[in-house]
C-alpha cells in the first residue's frame, strides 16, 4: 500500500538562500534515488509560516520507507549536510482512503 510522507522543516532565516538550493538538490535527490520512491514535490513557505518548507513524497510501501530512513522511518530523516539549516522539523504519514 503506497504511503504519503509529509516532511515539514523550519529553517534558520539567515540560511534561506543556501537551504533552498540544497533542499532542491540534495534532499530531492536523496528521495528520488531511493528504491521504492514514487516521486517527490517540494514547496516554499507562505506568508503565514515564512520559515517552513514542505516536502511531499510518495513511497511504494513501508519497506521502501524503512530502506530509505531506517527502522525509525516514522521520524524525520535529514540527509547529511542538511542538519545545520534545521531549527525544527516533523514528519507525518498517510495512506490512501481508497485502500480500505
mmCIF file as gemmi writes it, N, C-alpha and C atoms, coordinates in Angstrom:
data_model
loop_
_atom_site.group_PDB
_atom_site.id
_atom_site.type_symbol
_atom_site.label_atom_id
_atom_site.label_alt_id
_atom_site.label_comp_id
_atom_site.label_asym_id
_atom_site.label_entity_id
_atom_site.label_seq_id
_atom_site.pdbx_PDB_ins_code
_atom_site.Cartn_x
_atom_site.Cartn_y
_atom_site.Cartn_z
_atom_site.occupancy
_atom_site.B_iso_or_equiv
_atom_site.pdbx_formal_charge
_atom_site.auth_seq_id
_atom_site.auth_asym_id
_atom_site.pdbx_PDB_model_num
ATOM 1 N N . UNK Axp A 1 ? 0.841 -1.176 0 1 0 ? 1 A 1
ATOM 2 C CA . UNK Axp A 1 ? 0 0 0 1 0 ? 1 A 1
ATOM 3 C C . UNK Axp A 1 ? 0.888 1.242 0 1 0 ? 1 A 1
ATOM 4 N N . UNK Axp A 2 ? 0.715 2.135 -0.967 1 0 ? 2 A 1
ATOM 5 C CA . UNK Axp A 2 ? 1.534 3.358 -1.019 1 0 ? 2 A 1
ATOM 6 C C . UNK Axp A 2 ? 1.357 4.224 0.227 1 0 ? 2 A 1
ATOM 7 N N . UNK Axp A 3 ? 2.426 4.922 0.57 1 0 ? 3 A 1
ATOM 8 C CA . UNK Axp A 3 ? 2.443 5.807 1.732 1 0 ? 3 A 1
ATOM 9 C C . UNK Axp A 3 ? 2.851 7.205 1.271 1 0 ? 3 A 1
ATOM 10 N N . UNK Axp A 4 ? 2.12 8.201 1.756 1 0 ? 4 A 1
ATOM 11 C CA . UNK Axp A 4 ? 2.474 9.606 1.519 1 0 ? 4 A 1
ATOM 12 C C . UNK Axp A 4 ? 3.207 10.095 2.759 1 0 ? 4 A 1
ATOM 13 N N . UNK Axp A 5 ? 4.345 10.729 2.56 1 0 ? 5 A 1
ATOM 14 C CA . UNK Axp A 5 ? 5.161 11.25 3.664 1 0 ? 5 A 1
ATOM 15 C C . UNK Axp A 5 ? 5.206 12.774 3.55 1 0 ? 5 A 1
ATOM 16 N N . UNK Axp A 6 ? 4.741 13.462 4.587 1 0 ? 6 A 1
ATOM 17 C CA . UNK Axp A 6 ? 4.8 14.923 4.647 1 0 ? 6 A 1
ATOM 18 C C . UNK Axp A 6 ? 5.908 15.312 5.61 1 0 ? 6 A 1
ATOM 19 N N . UNK Axp A 7 ? 6.924 15.949 5.083 1 0 ? 7 A 1
ATOM 20 C CA . UNK Axp A 7 ? 8.058 16.397 5.894 1 0 ? 7 A 1
ATOM 21 C C . UNK Axp A 7 ? 8.03 17.917 5.937 1 0 ? 7 A 1
ATOM 22 N N . UNK Axp A 8 ? 7.85 18.462 7.129 1 0 ? 8 A 1
ATOM 23 C CA . UNK Axp A 8 ? 7.854 19.92 7.323 1 0 ? 8 A 1
ATOM 24 C C . UNK Axp A 8 ? 9.138 20.295 8.032 1 0 ? 8 A 1
ATOM 25 N N . UNK Axp A 9 ? 9.799 21.317 7.523 1 0 ? 9 A 1
ATOM 26 C CA . UNK Axp A 9 ? 11.049 21.757 8.141 1 0 ? 9 A 1
ATOM 27 C C . UNK Axp A 9 ? 11.044 23.272 8.284 1 0 ? 9 A 1
ATOM 28 N N . UNK Axp A 10 ? 11.376 23.724 9.483 1 0 ? 10 A 1
ATOM 29 C CA . UNK Axp A 10 ? 11.578 25.153 9.737 1 0 ? 10 A 1
ATOM 30 C C . UNK Axp A 10 ? 13.073 25.397 9.759 1 0 ? 10 A 1
ATOM 31 N N . UNK Axp A 11 ? 13.485 26.481 9.122 1 0 ? 11 A 1
ATOM 32 C CA . UNK Axp A 11 ? 14.915 26.753 8.987 1 0 ? 11 A 1
ATOM 33 C C . UNK Axp A 11 ? 15.311 28.029 9.714 1 0 ? 11 A 1
ATOM 34 N N . UNK Axp A 12 ? 16.622 28.185 9.888 1 0 ? 12 A 1
ATOM 35 C CA . UNK Axp A 12 ? 17.181 29.425 10.41 1 0 ? 12 A 1
ATOM 36 C C . UNK Axp A 12 ? 17.107 30.452 9.273 1 0 ? 12 A 1
ATOM 37 N N . UNK Axp A 13 ? 16.431 31.555 9.51 1 0 ? 13 A 1
ATOM 38 C CA . UNK Axp A 13 ? 16.148 32.56 8.479 1 0 ? 13 A 1
ATOM 39 C C . UNK Axp A 13 ? 17.378 32.997 7.704 1 0 ? 13 A 1
ATOM 40 N N . UNK Axp A 14 ? 18.475 33.205 8.398 1 0 ? 14 A 1
ATOM 41 C CA . UNK Axp A 14 ? 19.686 33.722 7.756 1 0 ? 14 A 1
ATOM 42 C C . UNK Axp A 14 ? 20.314 32.726 6.779 1 0 ? 14 A 1
ATOM 43 N N . UNK Axp A 15 ? 19.842 31.487 6.769 1 0 ? 15 A 1
ATOM 44 C CA . UNK Axp A 15 ? 20.408 30.458 5.89 1 0 ? 15 A 1
ATOM 45 C C . UNK Axp A 15 ? 19.483 30.123 4.719 1 0 ? 15 A 1
ATOM 46 N N . UNK Axp A 16 ? 18.476 30.946 4.497 1 0 ? 16 A 1
ATOM 47 C CA . UNK Axp A 16 ? 17.441 30.664 3.497 1 0 ? 16 A 1
ATOM 48 C C . UNK Axp A 16 ? 17.986 30.352 2.098 1 0 ? 16 A 1
ATOM 49 N N . UNK Axp A 17 ? 18.817 31.212 1.552 1 0 ? 17 A 1
ATOM 50 C CA . UNK Axp A 17 ? 19.301 31.01 0.164 1 0 ? 17 A 1
ATOM 51 C C . UNK Axp A 17 ? 20.036 29.685 0.007 1 0 ? 17 A 1
ATOM 52 N N . UNK Axp A 18 ? 20.964 29.439 0.926 1 0 ? 18 A 1
ATOM 53 C CA . UNK Axp A 18 ? 21.737 28.195 0.847 1 0 ? 18 A 1
ATOM 54 C C . UNK Axp A 18 ? 20.822 26.99 1.047 1 0 ? 18 A 1
ATOM 55 N N . UNK Axp A 19 ? 19.908 27.084 1.999 1 0 ? 19 A 1
ATOM 56 C CA . UNK Axp A 19 ? 18.977 25.98 2.238 1 0 ? 19 A 1
ATOM 57 C C . UNK Axp A 19 ? 18.158 25.67 0.985 1 0 ? 19 A 1
ATOM 58 N N . UNK Axp A 20 ? 17.585 26.691 0.366 1 0 ? 20 A 1
ATOM 59 C CA . UNK Axp A 20 ? 16.722 26.453 -0.792 1 0 ? 20 A 1
ATOM 60 C C . UNK Axp A 20 ? 17.458 25.742 -1.918 1 0 ? 20 A 1
ATOM 61 N N . UNK Axp A 21 ? 18.7 26.12 -2.171 1 0 ? 21 A 1
ATOM 62 C CA . UNK Axp A 21 ? 19.491 25.437 -3.207 1 0 ? 21 A 1
ATOM 63 C C . UNK Axp A 21 ? 19.691 23.969 -2.856 1 0 ? 21 A 1
ATOM 64 N N . UNK Axp A 22 ? 20.079 23.72 -1.623 1 0 ? 22 A 1
ATOM 65 C CA . UNK Axp A 22 ? 20.397 22.348 -1.217 1 0 ? 22 A 1
ATOM 66 C C . UNK Axp A 22 ? 19.147 21.498 -1.012 1 0 ? 22 A 1
ATOM 67 N N . UNK Axp A 23 ? 18.072 22.097 -0.549 1 0 ? 23 A 1
ATOM 68 C CA . UNK Axp A 23 ? 16.817 21.362 -0.393 1 0 ? 23 A 1
ATOM 69 C C . UNK Axp A 23 ? 16.36 20.864 -1.758 1 0 ? 23 A 1
ATOM 70 N N . UNK Axp A 24 ? 16.477 21.729 -2.762 1 0 ? 24 A 1
ATOM 71 C CA . UNK Axp A 24 ? 16.058 21.381 -4.121 1 0 ? 24 A 1
ATOM 72 C C . UNK Axp A 24 ? 16.998 20.384 -4.789 1 0 ? 24 A 1
ATOM 73 N N . UNK Axp A 25 ? 18.222 20.268 -4.309 1 0 ? 25 A 1
ATOM 74 C CA . UNK Axp A 25 ? 19.16 19.332 -4.936 1 0 ? 25 A 1
ATOM 75 C C . UNK Axp A 25 ? 19.43 18.126 -4.032 1 0 ? 25 A 1
ATOM 76 N N . UNK Axp A 26 ? 20.035 18.322 -2.89 1 0 ? 26 A 1
ATOM 77 C CA . UNK Axp A 26 ? 20.423 17.209 -2.012 1 0 ? 26 A 1
ATOM 78 C C . UNK Axp A 26 ? 19.212 16.417 -1.523 1 0 ? 26 A 1
ATOM 79 N N . UNK Axp A 27 ? 18.242 17.101 -0.951 1 0 ? 27 A 1
ATOM 80 C CA . UNK Axp A 27 ? 17.095 16.405 -0.357 1 0 ? 27 A 1
ATOM 81 C C . UNK Axp A 27 ? 16.225 15.73 -1.41 1 0 ? 27 A 1
ATOM 82 N N . UNK Axp A 28 ? 15.953 16.42 -2.495 1 0 ? 28 A 1
ATOM 83 C CA . UNK Axp A 28 ? 15.142 15.831 -3.562 1 0 ? 28 A 1
ATOM 84 C C . UNK Axp A 28 ? 15.869 14.641 -4.186 1 0 ? 28 A 1
ATOM 85 N N . UNK Axp A 29 ? 17.163 14.772 -4.414 1 0 ? 29 A 1
ATOM 86 C CA . UNK Axp A 29 ? 17.936 13.666 -4.99 1 0 ? 29 A 1
ATOM 87 C C . UNK Axp A 29 ? 17.927 12.447 -4.077 1 0 ? 29 A 1
ATOM 88 N N . UNK Axp A 30 ? 18.049 12.664 -2.776 1 0 ? 30 A 1
ATOM 89 C CA . UNK Axp A 30 ? 18.052 11.544 -1.827 1 0 ? 30 A 1
ATOM 90 C C . UNK Axp A 30 ? 16.754 10.746 -1.939 1 0 ? 30 A 1
ATOM 91 N N . UNK Axp A 31 ? 15.64 11.435 -2.061 1 0 ? 31 A 1
ATOM 92 C CA . UNK Axp A 31 ? 14.35 10.75 -2.183 1 0 ? 31 A 1
ATOM 93 C C . UNK Axp A 31 ? 14.212 10.111 -3.56 1 0 ? 31 A 1
ATOM 94 N N . UNK Axp A 32 ? 14.521 10.842 -4.613 1 0 ? 32 A 1
ATOM 95 C CA . UNK Axp A 32 ? 14.365 10.308 -5.969 1 0 ? 32 A 1
ATOM 96 C C . UNK Axp A 32 ? 15.225 9.081 -6.228 1 0 ? 32 A 1
ATOM 97 N N . UNK Axp A 33 ? 16.383 9.008 -5.6 1 0 ? 33 A 1
ATOM 98 C CA . UNK Axp A 33 ? 17.296 7.887 -5.822 1 0 ? 33 A 1
ATOM 99 C C . UNK Axp A 33 ? 16.99 6.682 -4.943 1 0 ? 33 A 1
ATOM 100 N N . UNK Axp A 34 ? 16.091 6.836 -3.993 1 0 ? 34 A 1
ATOM 101 C CA . UNK Axp A 34 ? 15.778 5.745 -3.068 1 0 ? 34 A 1
ATOM 102 C C . UNK Axp A 34 ? 14.906 4.694 -3.745 1 0 ? 34 A 1
ATOM 103 N N . UNK Axp A 35 ? 15.233 3.446 -3.493 1 0 ? 35 A 1
ATOM 104 C CA . UNK Axp A 35 ? 14.448 2.334 -4.007 1 0 ? 35 A 1
ATOM 105 C C . UNK Axp A 35 ? 13.043 2.395 -3.404 1 0 ? 35 A 1
ATOM 106 N N . UNK Axp A 36 ? 12.042 2.337 -4.225 1 0 ? 36 A 1
ATOM 107 C CA . UNK Axp A 36 ? 10.664 2.371 -3.743 1 0 ? 36 A 1
ATOM 108 C C . UNK Axp A 36 ? 10.056 3.757 -3.672 1 0 ? 36 A 1
ATOM 109 N N . UNK Axp A 37 ? 10.828 4.787 -4.027 1 0 ? 37 A 1
ATOM 110 C CA . UNK Axp A 37 ? 10.287 6.147 -4.08 1 0 ? 37 A 1
ATOM 111 C C . UNK Axp A 37 ? 9.428 6.275 -5.33 1 0 ? 37 A 1
ATOM 112 N N . UNK Axp A 38 ? 8.24 6.84 -5.165 1 0 ? 38 A 1
ATOM 113 C CA . UNK Axp A 38 ? 7.327 7.024 -6.292 1 0 ? 38 A 1
ATOM 114 C C . UNK Axp A 38 ? 7.238 8.476 -6.746 1 0 ? 38 A 1
ATOM 115 N N . UNK Axp A 39 ? 8.024 9.346 -6.104 1 0 ? 39 A 1
ATOM 116 C CA . UNK Axp A 39 ? 8.031 10.748 -6.502 1 0 ? 39 A 1
ATOM 117 C C . UNK Axp A 39 ? 8.109 11.679 -5.313 1 0 ? 39 A 1
ATOM 118 N N . UNK Axp A 40 ? 8.471 12.937 -5.609 1 0 ? 40 A 1
ATOM 119 C CA . UNK Axp A 40 ? 8.636 13.931 -4.551 1 0 ? 40 A 1
ATOM 120 C C . UNK Axp A 40 ? 8.304 15.319 -5.095 1 0 ? 40 A 1
ATOM 121 N N . UNK Axp A 41 ? 7.733 16.147 -4.245 1 0 ? 41 A 1
ATOM 122 C CA . UNK Axp A 41 ? 7.462 17.554 -4.554 1 0 ? 41 A 1
ATOM 123 C C . UNK Axp A 41 ? 7.926 18.377 -3.362 1 0 ? 41 A 1
ATOM 124 N N . UNK Axp A 42 ? 8.441 19.593 -3.629 1 0 ? 42 A 1
ATOM 125 C CA . UNK Axp A 42 ? 8.816 20.486 -2.537 1 0 ? 42 A 1
ATOM 126 C C . UNK Axp A 42 ? 8.085 21.815 -2.693 1 0 ? 42 A 1
ATOM 127 N N . UNK Axp A 43 ? 7.85 22.461 -1.544 1 0 ? 43 A 1
ATOM 128 C CA . UNK Axp A 43 ? 7.09 23.709 -1.522 1 0 ? 43 A 1
ATOM 129 C C . UNK Axp A 43 ? 7.78 24.746 -0.653 1 0 ? 43 A 1
ATOM 130 N N . UNK Axp A 44 ? 7.683 25.999 -1.092 1 0 ? 44 A 1
ATOM 131 C CA . UNK Axp A 44 ? 8.248 27.129 -0.347 1 0 ? 44 A 1
ATOM 132 C C . UNK Axp A 44 ? 7.243 27.616 0.697 1 0 ? 44 A 1
ATOM 133 N N . UNK Axp A 45 ? 7.713 28.447 1.628 1 0 ? 45 A 1
ATOM 134 C CA . UNK Axp A 45 ? 6.845 28.949 2.695 1 0 ? 45 A 1
ATOM 135 C C . UNK Axp A 45 ? 5.754 29.898 2.194 1 0 ? 45 A 1
ATOM 136 N N . UNK Axp A 46 ? 4.728 30.014 3.001 1 0 ? 46 A 1
ATOM 137 C CA . UNK Axp A 46 ? 3.697 31.024 2.774 1 0 ? 46 A 1
ATOM 138 C C . UNK Axp A 46 ? 3.977 32.193 3.716 1 0 ? 46 A 1
ATOM 139 N N . UNK Axp A 47 ? 3.228 33.249 3.562 1 0 ? 47 A 1
ATOM 140 C CA . UNK Axp A 47 ? 3.422 34.408 4.44 1 0 ? 47 A 1
ATOM 141 C C . UNK Axp A 47 ? 3.077 34.079 5.892 1 0 ? 47 A 1
ATOM 142 N N . UNK Axp A 48 ? 2.275 33.042 6.128 1 0 ? 48 A 1
ATOM 143 C CA . UNK Axp A 48 ? 1.853 32.696 7.481 1 0 ? 48 A 1
ATOM 144 C C . UNK Axp A 48 ? 2.869 31.828 8.214 1 0 ? 48 A 1
ATOM 145 N N . UNK Axp A 49 ? 3.764 31.208 7.499 1 0 ? 49 A 1
ATOM 146 C CA . UNK Axp A 49 ? 4.83 30.391 8.103 1 0 ? 49 A 1
ATOM 147 C C . UNK Axp A 49 ? 6.089 30.622 7.263 1 0 ? 49 A 1
ATOM 148 N N . UNK Axp A 50 ? 6.705 31.796 7.37 1 0 ? 50 A 1
ATOM 149 C CA . UNK Axp A 50 ? 7.751 32.22 6.44 1 0 ? 50 A 1
ATOM 150 C C . UNK Axp A 50 ? 9.05 31.415 6.466 1 0 ? 50 A 1
ATOM 151 N N . UNK Axp A 51 ? 9.235 30.577 7.45 1 0 ? 51 A 1
ATOM 152 C CA . UNK Axp A 51 ? 10.463 29.776 7.519 1 0 ? 51 A 1
ATOM 153 C C . UNK Axp A 51 ? 10.194 28.283 7.4 1 0 ? 51 A 1
ATOM 154 N N . UNK Axp A 52 ? 8.964 27.903 7.037 1 0 ? 52 A 1
ATOM 155 C CA . UNK Axp A 52 ? 8.617 26.484 6.974 1 0 ? 52 A 1
ATOM 156 C C . UNK Axp A 52 ? 8.483 26.017 5.523 1 0 ? 52 A 1
ATOM 157 N N . UNK Axp A 53 ? 9.176 24.94 5.213 1 0 ? 53 A 1
ATOM 158 C CA . UNK Axp A 53 ? 9.151 24.323 3.886 1 0 ? 53 A 1
ATOM 159 C C . UNK Axp A 53 ? 8.498 22.954 4.003 1 0 ? 53 A 1
ATOM 160 N N . UNK Axp A 54 ? 8.024 22.453 2.884 1 0 ? 54 A 1
ATOM 161 C CA . UNK Axp A 54 ? 7.318 21.175 2.873 1 0 ? 54 A 1
ATOM 162 C C . UNK Axp A 54 ? 7.848 20.293 1.753 1 0 ? 54 A 1
ATOM 163 N N . UNK Axp A 55 ? 8.024 19.024 2.076 1 0 ? 55 A 1
ATOM 164 C CA . UNK Axp A 55 ? 8.344 18.006 1.075 1 0 ? 55 A 1
ATOM 165 C C . UNK Axp A 55 ? 7.261 16.936 1.167 1 0 ? 55 A 1
ATOM 166 N N . UNK Axp A 56 ? 6.656 16.641 0.028 1 0 ? 56 A 1
ATOM 167 C CA . UNK Axp A 56 ? 5.676 15.565 -0.045 1 0 ? 56 A 1
ATOM 168 C C . UNK Axp A 56 ? 6.29 14.468 -0.903 1 0 ? 56 A 1
ATOM 169 N N . UNK Axp A 57 ? 6.44 13.299 -0.314 1 0 ? 57 A 1
ATOM 170 C CA . UNK Axp A 57 ? 6.99 12.18 -1.077 1 0 ? 57 A 1
ATOM 171 C C . UNK Axp A 57 ? 6.017 11.008 -1.032 1 0 ? 57 A 1
ATOM 172 N N . UNK Axp A 58 ? 6.054 10.213 -2.088 1 0 ? 58 A 1
ATOM 173 C CA . UNK Axp A 58 ? 5.213 9.017 -2.186 1 0 ? 58 A 1
ATOM 174 C C . UNK Axp A 58 ? 6.126 7.806 -2.193 1 0 ? 58 A 1
ATOM 175 N N . UNK Axp A 59 ? 5.718 6.79 -1.446 1 0 ? 59 A 1
ATOM 176 C CA . UNK Axp A 59 ? 6.528 5.587 -1.286 1 0 ? 59 A 1
ATOM 177 C C . UNK Axp A 59 ? 5.702 4.352 -1.605 1 0 ? 59 A 1
ATOM 178 N N . UNK Axp A 60 ? 6.369 3.379 -2.183 1 0 ? 60 A 1
ATOM 179 C CA . UNK Axp A 60 ? 5.715 2.139 -2.585 1 0 ? 60 A 1
ATOM 180 C C . UNK Axp A 60 ? 5.041 1.459 -1.396 1 0 ? 60 A 1
ATOM 181 N N . UNK Axp A 61 ? 5.759 1.396 -0.267 1 0 ? 61 A 1
ATOM 182 C CA . UNK Axp A 61 ? 5.235 0.726 0.922 1 0 ? 61 A 1
ATOM 183 C C . UNK Axp A 61 ? 6.143 1.017 2.118 1 0 ? 61 A 1
ATOM 184 N N . UNK Axp A 62 ? 5.805 0.438 3.263 1 0 ? 62 A 1
ATOM 185 C CA . UNK Axp A 62 ? 6.589 0.654 4.48 1 0 ? 62 A 1
ATOM 186 C C . UNK Axp A 62 ? 8.024 0.151 4.327 1 0 ? 62 A 1
ATOM 187 N N . UNK Axp A 63 ? 8.213 -0.943 3.627 1 0 ? 63 A 1
ATOM 188 C CA . UNK Axp A 63 ? 9.562 -1.484 3.418 1 0 ? 63 A 1
ATOM 189 C C . UNK Axp A 63 ? 10.443 -0.476 2.676 1 0 ? 63 A 1
ATOM 190 N N . UNK Axp A 64 ? 9.881 0.225 1.713 1 0 ? 64 A 1
ATOM 191 C CA . UNK Axp A 64 ? 10.643 1.243 0.974 1 0 ? 64 A 1
ATOM 192 C C . UNK Axp A 64 ? 11.048 2.381 1.896 1 0 ? 64 A 1
ATOM 193 N N . UNK Axp A 65 ? 10.143 2.818 2.763 1 0 ? 65 A 1
ATOM 194 C CA . UNK Axp A 65 ? 10.47 3.882 3.72 1 0 ? 65 A 1
ATOM 195 C C . UNK Axp A 65 ? 11.542 3.43 4.704 1 0 ? 65 A 1
ATOM 196 N N . UNK Axp A 66 ? 11.46 2.184 5.163 1 0 ? 66 A 1
ATOM 197 C CA . UNK Axp A 66 ? 12.487 1.651 6.07 1 0 ? 66 A 1
ATOM 198 C C . UNK Axp A 66 ? 13.844 1.611 5.382 1 0 ? 66 A 1
ATOM 199 N N . UNK Axp A 67 ? 13.846 1.248 4.123 1 0 ? 67 A 1
ATOM 200 C CA . UNK Axp A 67 ? 15.1 1.206 3.369 1 0 ? 67 A 1
ATOM 201 C C . UNK Axp A 67 ? 15.714 2.596 3.251 1 0 ? 67 A 1
ATOM 202 N N . UNK Axp A 68 ? 14.885 3.606 3.097 1 0 ? 68 A 1
ATOM 203 C CA . UNK Axp A 68 ? 15.339 4.988 2.954 1 0 ? 68 A 1
ATOM 204 C C . UNK Axp A 68 ? 15.745 5.604 4.286 1 0 ? 68 A 1
ATOM 205 N N . UNK Axp A 69 ? 14.888 5.499 5.29 1 0 ? 69 A 1
ATOM 206 C CA . UNK Axp A 69 ? 15.071 6.247 6.543 1 0 ? 69 A 1
ATOM 207 C C . UNK Axp A 69 ? 15.452 5.383 7.739 1 0 ? 69 A 1
ATOM 208 N N . UNK Axp A 70 ? 15.508 4.075 7.561 1 0 ? 70 A 1
ATOM 209 C CA . UNK Axp A 70 ? 15.871 3.196 8.67 1 0 ? 70 A 1
ATOM 210 C C . UNK Axp A 70 ? 14.653 2.759 9.474 1 0 ? 70 A 1
ATOM 211 N N . UNK Axp A 71 ? 14.92 1.998 10.527 1 0 ? 71 A 1
ATOM 212 C CA . UNK Axp A 71 ? 13.834 1.462 11.347 1 0 ? 71 A 1
ATOM 213 C C . UNK Axp A 71 ? 12.976 2.545 11.987 1 0 ? 71 A 1
ATOM 214 N N . UNK Axp A 72 ? 13.553 3.702 12.215 1 0 ? 72 A 1
ATOM 215 C CA . UNK Axp A 72 ? 12.781 4.806 12.8 1 0 ? 72 A 1
ATOM 216 C C . UNK Axp A 72 ? 12.237 5.715 11.691 1 0 ? 72 A 1
ATOM 217 N N . UNK Axp A 73 ? 11.7 5.103 10.639 1 0 ? 73 A 1
ATOM 218 C CA . UNK Axp A 73 ? 11.211 5.841 9.473 1 0 ? 73 A 1
ATOM 219 C C . UNK Axp A 73 ? 10.064 6.78 9.814 1 0 ? 73 A 1
ATOM 220 N N . UNK Axp A 74 ? 9.452 6.589 10.978 1 0 ? 74 A 1
ATOM 221 C CA . UNK Axp A 74 ? 8.369 7.474 11.397 1 0 ? 74 A 1
ATOM 222 C C . UNK Axp A 74 ? 8.895 8.772 12.012 1 0 ? 74 A 1
ATOM 223 N N . UNK Axp A 75 ? 10.205 8.928 12.02 1 0 ? 75 A 1
ATOM 224 C CA . UNK Axp A 75 ? 10.86 10.155 12.484 1 0 ? 75 A 1
ATOM 225 C C . UNK Axp A 75 ? 11.47 10.86 11.279 1 0 ? 75 A 1
ATOM 226 N N . UNK Axp A 76 ? 11.71 12.166 11.383 1 0 ? 76 A 1
ATOM 227 C CA . UNK Axp A 76 ? 12.333 12.88 10.263 1 0 ? 76 A 1
ATOM 228 C C . UNK Axp A 76 ? 13.705 12.304 9.904 1 0 ? 76 A 1
ATOM 229 N N . UNK Axp A 77 ? 13.978 12.235 8.617 1 0 ? 77 A 1
ATOM 230 C CA . UNK Axp A 77 ? 15.292 11.833 8.111 1 0 ? 77 A 1
ATOM 231 C C . UNK Axp A 77 ? 15.911 13.059 7.454 1 0 ? 77 A 1
ATOM 232 N N . UNK Axp A 78 ? 17.071 13.467 7.95 1 0 ? 78 A 1
ATOM 233 C CA . UNK Axp A 78 ? 17.768 14.638 7.413 1 0 ? 78 A 1
ATOM 234 C C . UNK Axp A 78 ? 19.018 14.149 6.688 1 0 ? 78 A 1
ATOM 235 N N . UNK Axp A 79 ? 19.127 14.362 5.376 1 0 ? 79 A 1
ATOM 236 C CA . UNK Axp A 79 ? 20.326 13.927 4.657 1 0 ? 79 A 1
ATOM 237 C C . UNK Axp A 79 ? 21.581 14.607 5.213 1 0 ? 79 A 1
ATOM 238 N N . UNK Axp A 80 ? 22.712 13.914 5.177 1 0 ? 80 A 1
ATOM 239 C CA . UNK Axp A 80 ? 23.965 14.517 5.649 1 0 ? 80 A 1
ATOM 240 C C . UNK Axp A 80 ? 24.218 15.869 4.977 1 0 ? 80 A 1
ATOM 241 N N . UNK Axp A 81 ? 24.625 16.838 5.784 1 0 ? 81 A 1
ATOM 242 C CA . UNK Axp A 81 ? 24.907 18.174 5.283 1 0 ? 81 A 1
ATOM 243 C C . UNK Axp A 81 ? 23.74 19.138 5.396 1 0 ? 81 A 1
ATOM 244 N N . UNK Axp A 82 ? 22.559 18.623 5.703 1 0 ? 82 A 1
ATOM 245 C CA . UNK Axp A 82 ? 21.37 19.477 5.789 1 0 ? 82 A 1
ATOM 246 C C . UNK Axp A 82 ? 21.002 19.839 7.229 1 0 ? 82 A 1
ATOM 247 N N . UNK Axp A 83 ? 21.623 19.185 8.201 1 0 ? 83 A 1
ATOM 248 C CA . UNK Axp A 83 ? 21.266 19.384 9.609 1 0 ? 83 A 1
ATOM 249 C C . UNK Axp A 83 ? 21.411 20.828 10.062 1 0 ? 83 A 1
ATOM 250 N N . UNK Axp A 84 ? 22.418 21.518 9.558 1 0 ? 84 A 1
ATOM 251 C CA . UNK Axp A 84 ? 22.727 22.87 10.035 1 0 ? 84 A 1
ATOM 252 C C . UNK Axp A 84 ? 21.618 23.884 9.751 1 0 ? 84 A 1
ATOM 253 N N . UNK Axp A 85 ? 20.751 23.593 8.804 1 0 ? 85 A 1
ATOM 254 C CA . UNK Axp A 85 ? 19.683 24.516 8.422 1 0 ? 85 A 1
ATOM 255 C C . UNK Axp A 85 ? 18.438 24.393 9.307 1 0 ? 85 A 1
ATOM 256 N N . UNK Axp A 86 ? 18.286 23.252 9.95 1 0 ? 86 A 1
ATOM 257 C CA . UNK Axp A 86 ? 17.039 22.885 10.617 1 0 ? 86 A 1
ATOM 258 C C . UNK Axp A 86 ? 16.918 23.495 12.012 1 0 ? 86 A 1
ATOM 259 N N . UNK Axp A 87 ? 15.841 24.247 12.224 1 0 ? 87 A 1
ATOM 260 C CA . UNK Axp A 87 ? 15.54 24.699 13.584 1 0 ? 87 A 1
ATOM 261 C C . UNK Axp A 87 ? 14.456 23.815 14.199 1 0 ? 87 A 1
ATOM 262 N N . UNK Axp A 88 ? 13.607 23.224 13.349 1 0 ? 88 A 1
ATOM 263 C CA . UNK Axp A 88 ? 12.571 22.307 13.816 1 0 ? 88 A 1
ATOM 264 C C . UNK Axp A 88 ? 12.075 21.518 12.609 1 0 ? 88 A 1
ATOM 265 N N . UNK Axp A 89 ? 11.61 20.302 12.845 1 0 ? 89 A 1
ATOM 266 C CA . UNK Axp A 89 ? 11.037 19.523 11.751 1 0 ? 89 A 1
ATOM 267 C C . UNK Axp A 89 ? 10.1 18.461 12.307 1 0 ? 89 A 1
ATOM 268 N N . UNK Axp A 90 ? 9.254 17.985 11.421 1 0 ? 90 A 1
ATOM 269 C CA . UNK Axp A 90 ? 8.35 16.894 11.783 1 0 ? 90 A 1
ATOM 270 C C . UNK Axp A 90 ? 7.961 16.149 10.523 1 0 ? 90 A 1
ATOM 271 N N . UNK Axp A 91 ? 7.518 14.927 10.721 1 0 ? 91 A 1
ATOM 272 C CA . UNK Axp A 91 ? 7.096 14.108 9.592 1 0 ? 91 A 1
ATOM 273 C C . UNK Axp A 91 ? 5.784 13.405 9.952 1 0 ? 91 A 1
ATOM 274 N N . UNK Axp A 92 ? 4.905 13.299 8.966 1 0 ? 92 A 1
ATOM 275 C CA . UNK Axp A 92 ? 3.631 12.599 9.127 1 0 ? 92 A 1
ATOM 276 C C . UNK Axp A 92 ? 3.436 11.694 7.921 1 0 ? 92 A 1
ATOM 277 N N . UNK Axp A 93 ? 2.718 10.603 8.129 1 0 ? 93 A 1
ATOM 278 C CA . UNK Axp A 93 ? 2.495 9.627 7.064 1 0 ? 93 A 1
ATOM 279 C C . UNK Axp A 93 ? 1.007 9.35 6.901 1 0 ? 93 A 1
ATOM 280 N N . UNK Axp A 94 ? 0.623 9.079 5.652 1 0 ? 94 A 1
ATOM 281 C CA . UNK Axp A 94 ? -0.776 8.814 5.34 1 0 ? 94 A 1
ATOM 282 C C . UNK Axp A 94 ? -0.855 7.723 4.276 1 0 ? 94 A 1
ATOM 283 N N . UNK Axp A 95 ? -1.953 6.974 4.308 1 0 ? 95 A 1
ATOM 284 C CA . UNK Axp A 95 ? -2.238 6.004 3.252 1 0 ? 95 A 1
ATOM 285 C C . UNK Axp A 95 ? -3.555 6.413 2.592 1 0 ? 95 A 1
ATOM 286 N N . UNK Axp A 96 ? -3.799 5.881 1.434 1 0 ? 96 A 1
ATOM 287 C CA . UNK Axp A 96 ? -4.982 6.257 0.664 1 0 ? 96 A 1
ATOM 288 C C . UNK Axp A 96 ? -6.269 5.796 1.339 1 0 ? 96 A 1
ATOM 289 N N . UNK Axp A 97 ? -7.241 6.651 1.296 1 0 ? 97 A 1
ATOM 290 C CA . UNK Axp A 97 ? -8.562 6.319 1.807 1 0 ? 97 A 1
ATOM 291 C C . UNK Axp A 97 ? -9.154 5.154 1.007 1 0 ? 97 A 1
ATOM 292 N N . UNK Axp A 98 ? -8.796 5.062 -0.27 1 0 ? 98 A 1
ATOM 293 C CA . UNK Axp A 98 ? -9.352 4.037 -1.156 1 0 ? 98 A 1
ATOM 294 C C . UNK Axp A 98 ? -8.784 2.649 -0.909 1 0 ? 98 A 1
ATOM 295 N N . UNK Axp A 99 ? -7.708 2.546 -0.143 1 0 ? 99 A 1
ATOM 296 C CA . UNK Axp A 99 ? -7.071 1.247 0.113 1 0 ? 99 A 1
ATOM 297 C C . UNK Axp A 99 ? -7.629 0.603 1.38 1 0 ? 99 A 1
ATOM 298 N N . UNK Axp A 100 ? -8.937 0.629 1.526 1 0 ? 100 A 1
ATOM 299 C CA . UNK Axp A 100 ? -9.573 0.044 2.718 1 0 ? 100 A 1
ATOM 300 C C . UNK Axp A 100 ? -9.757 -1.422 2.565 1 0 ? 100 A 1
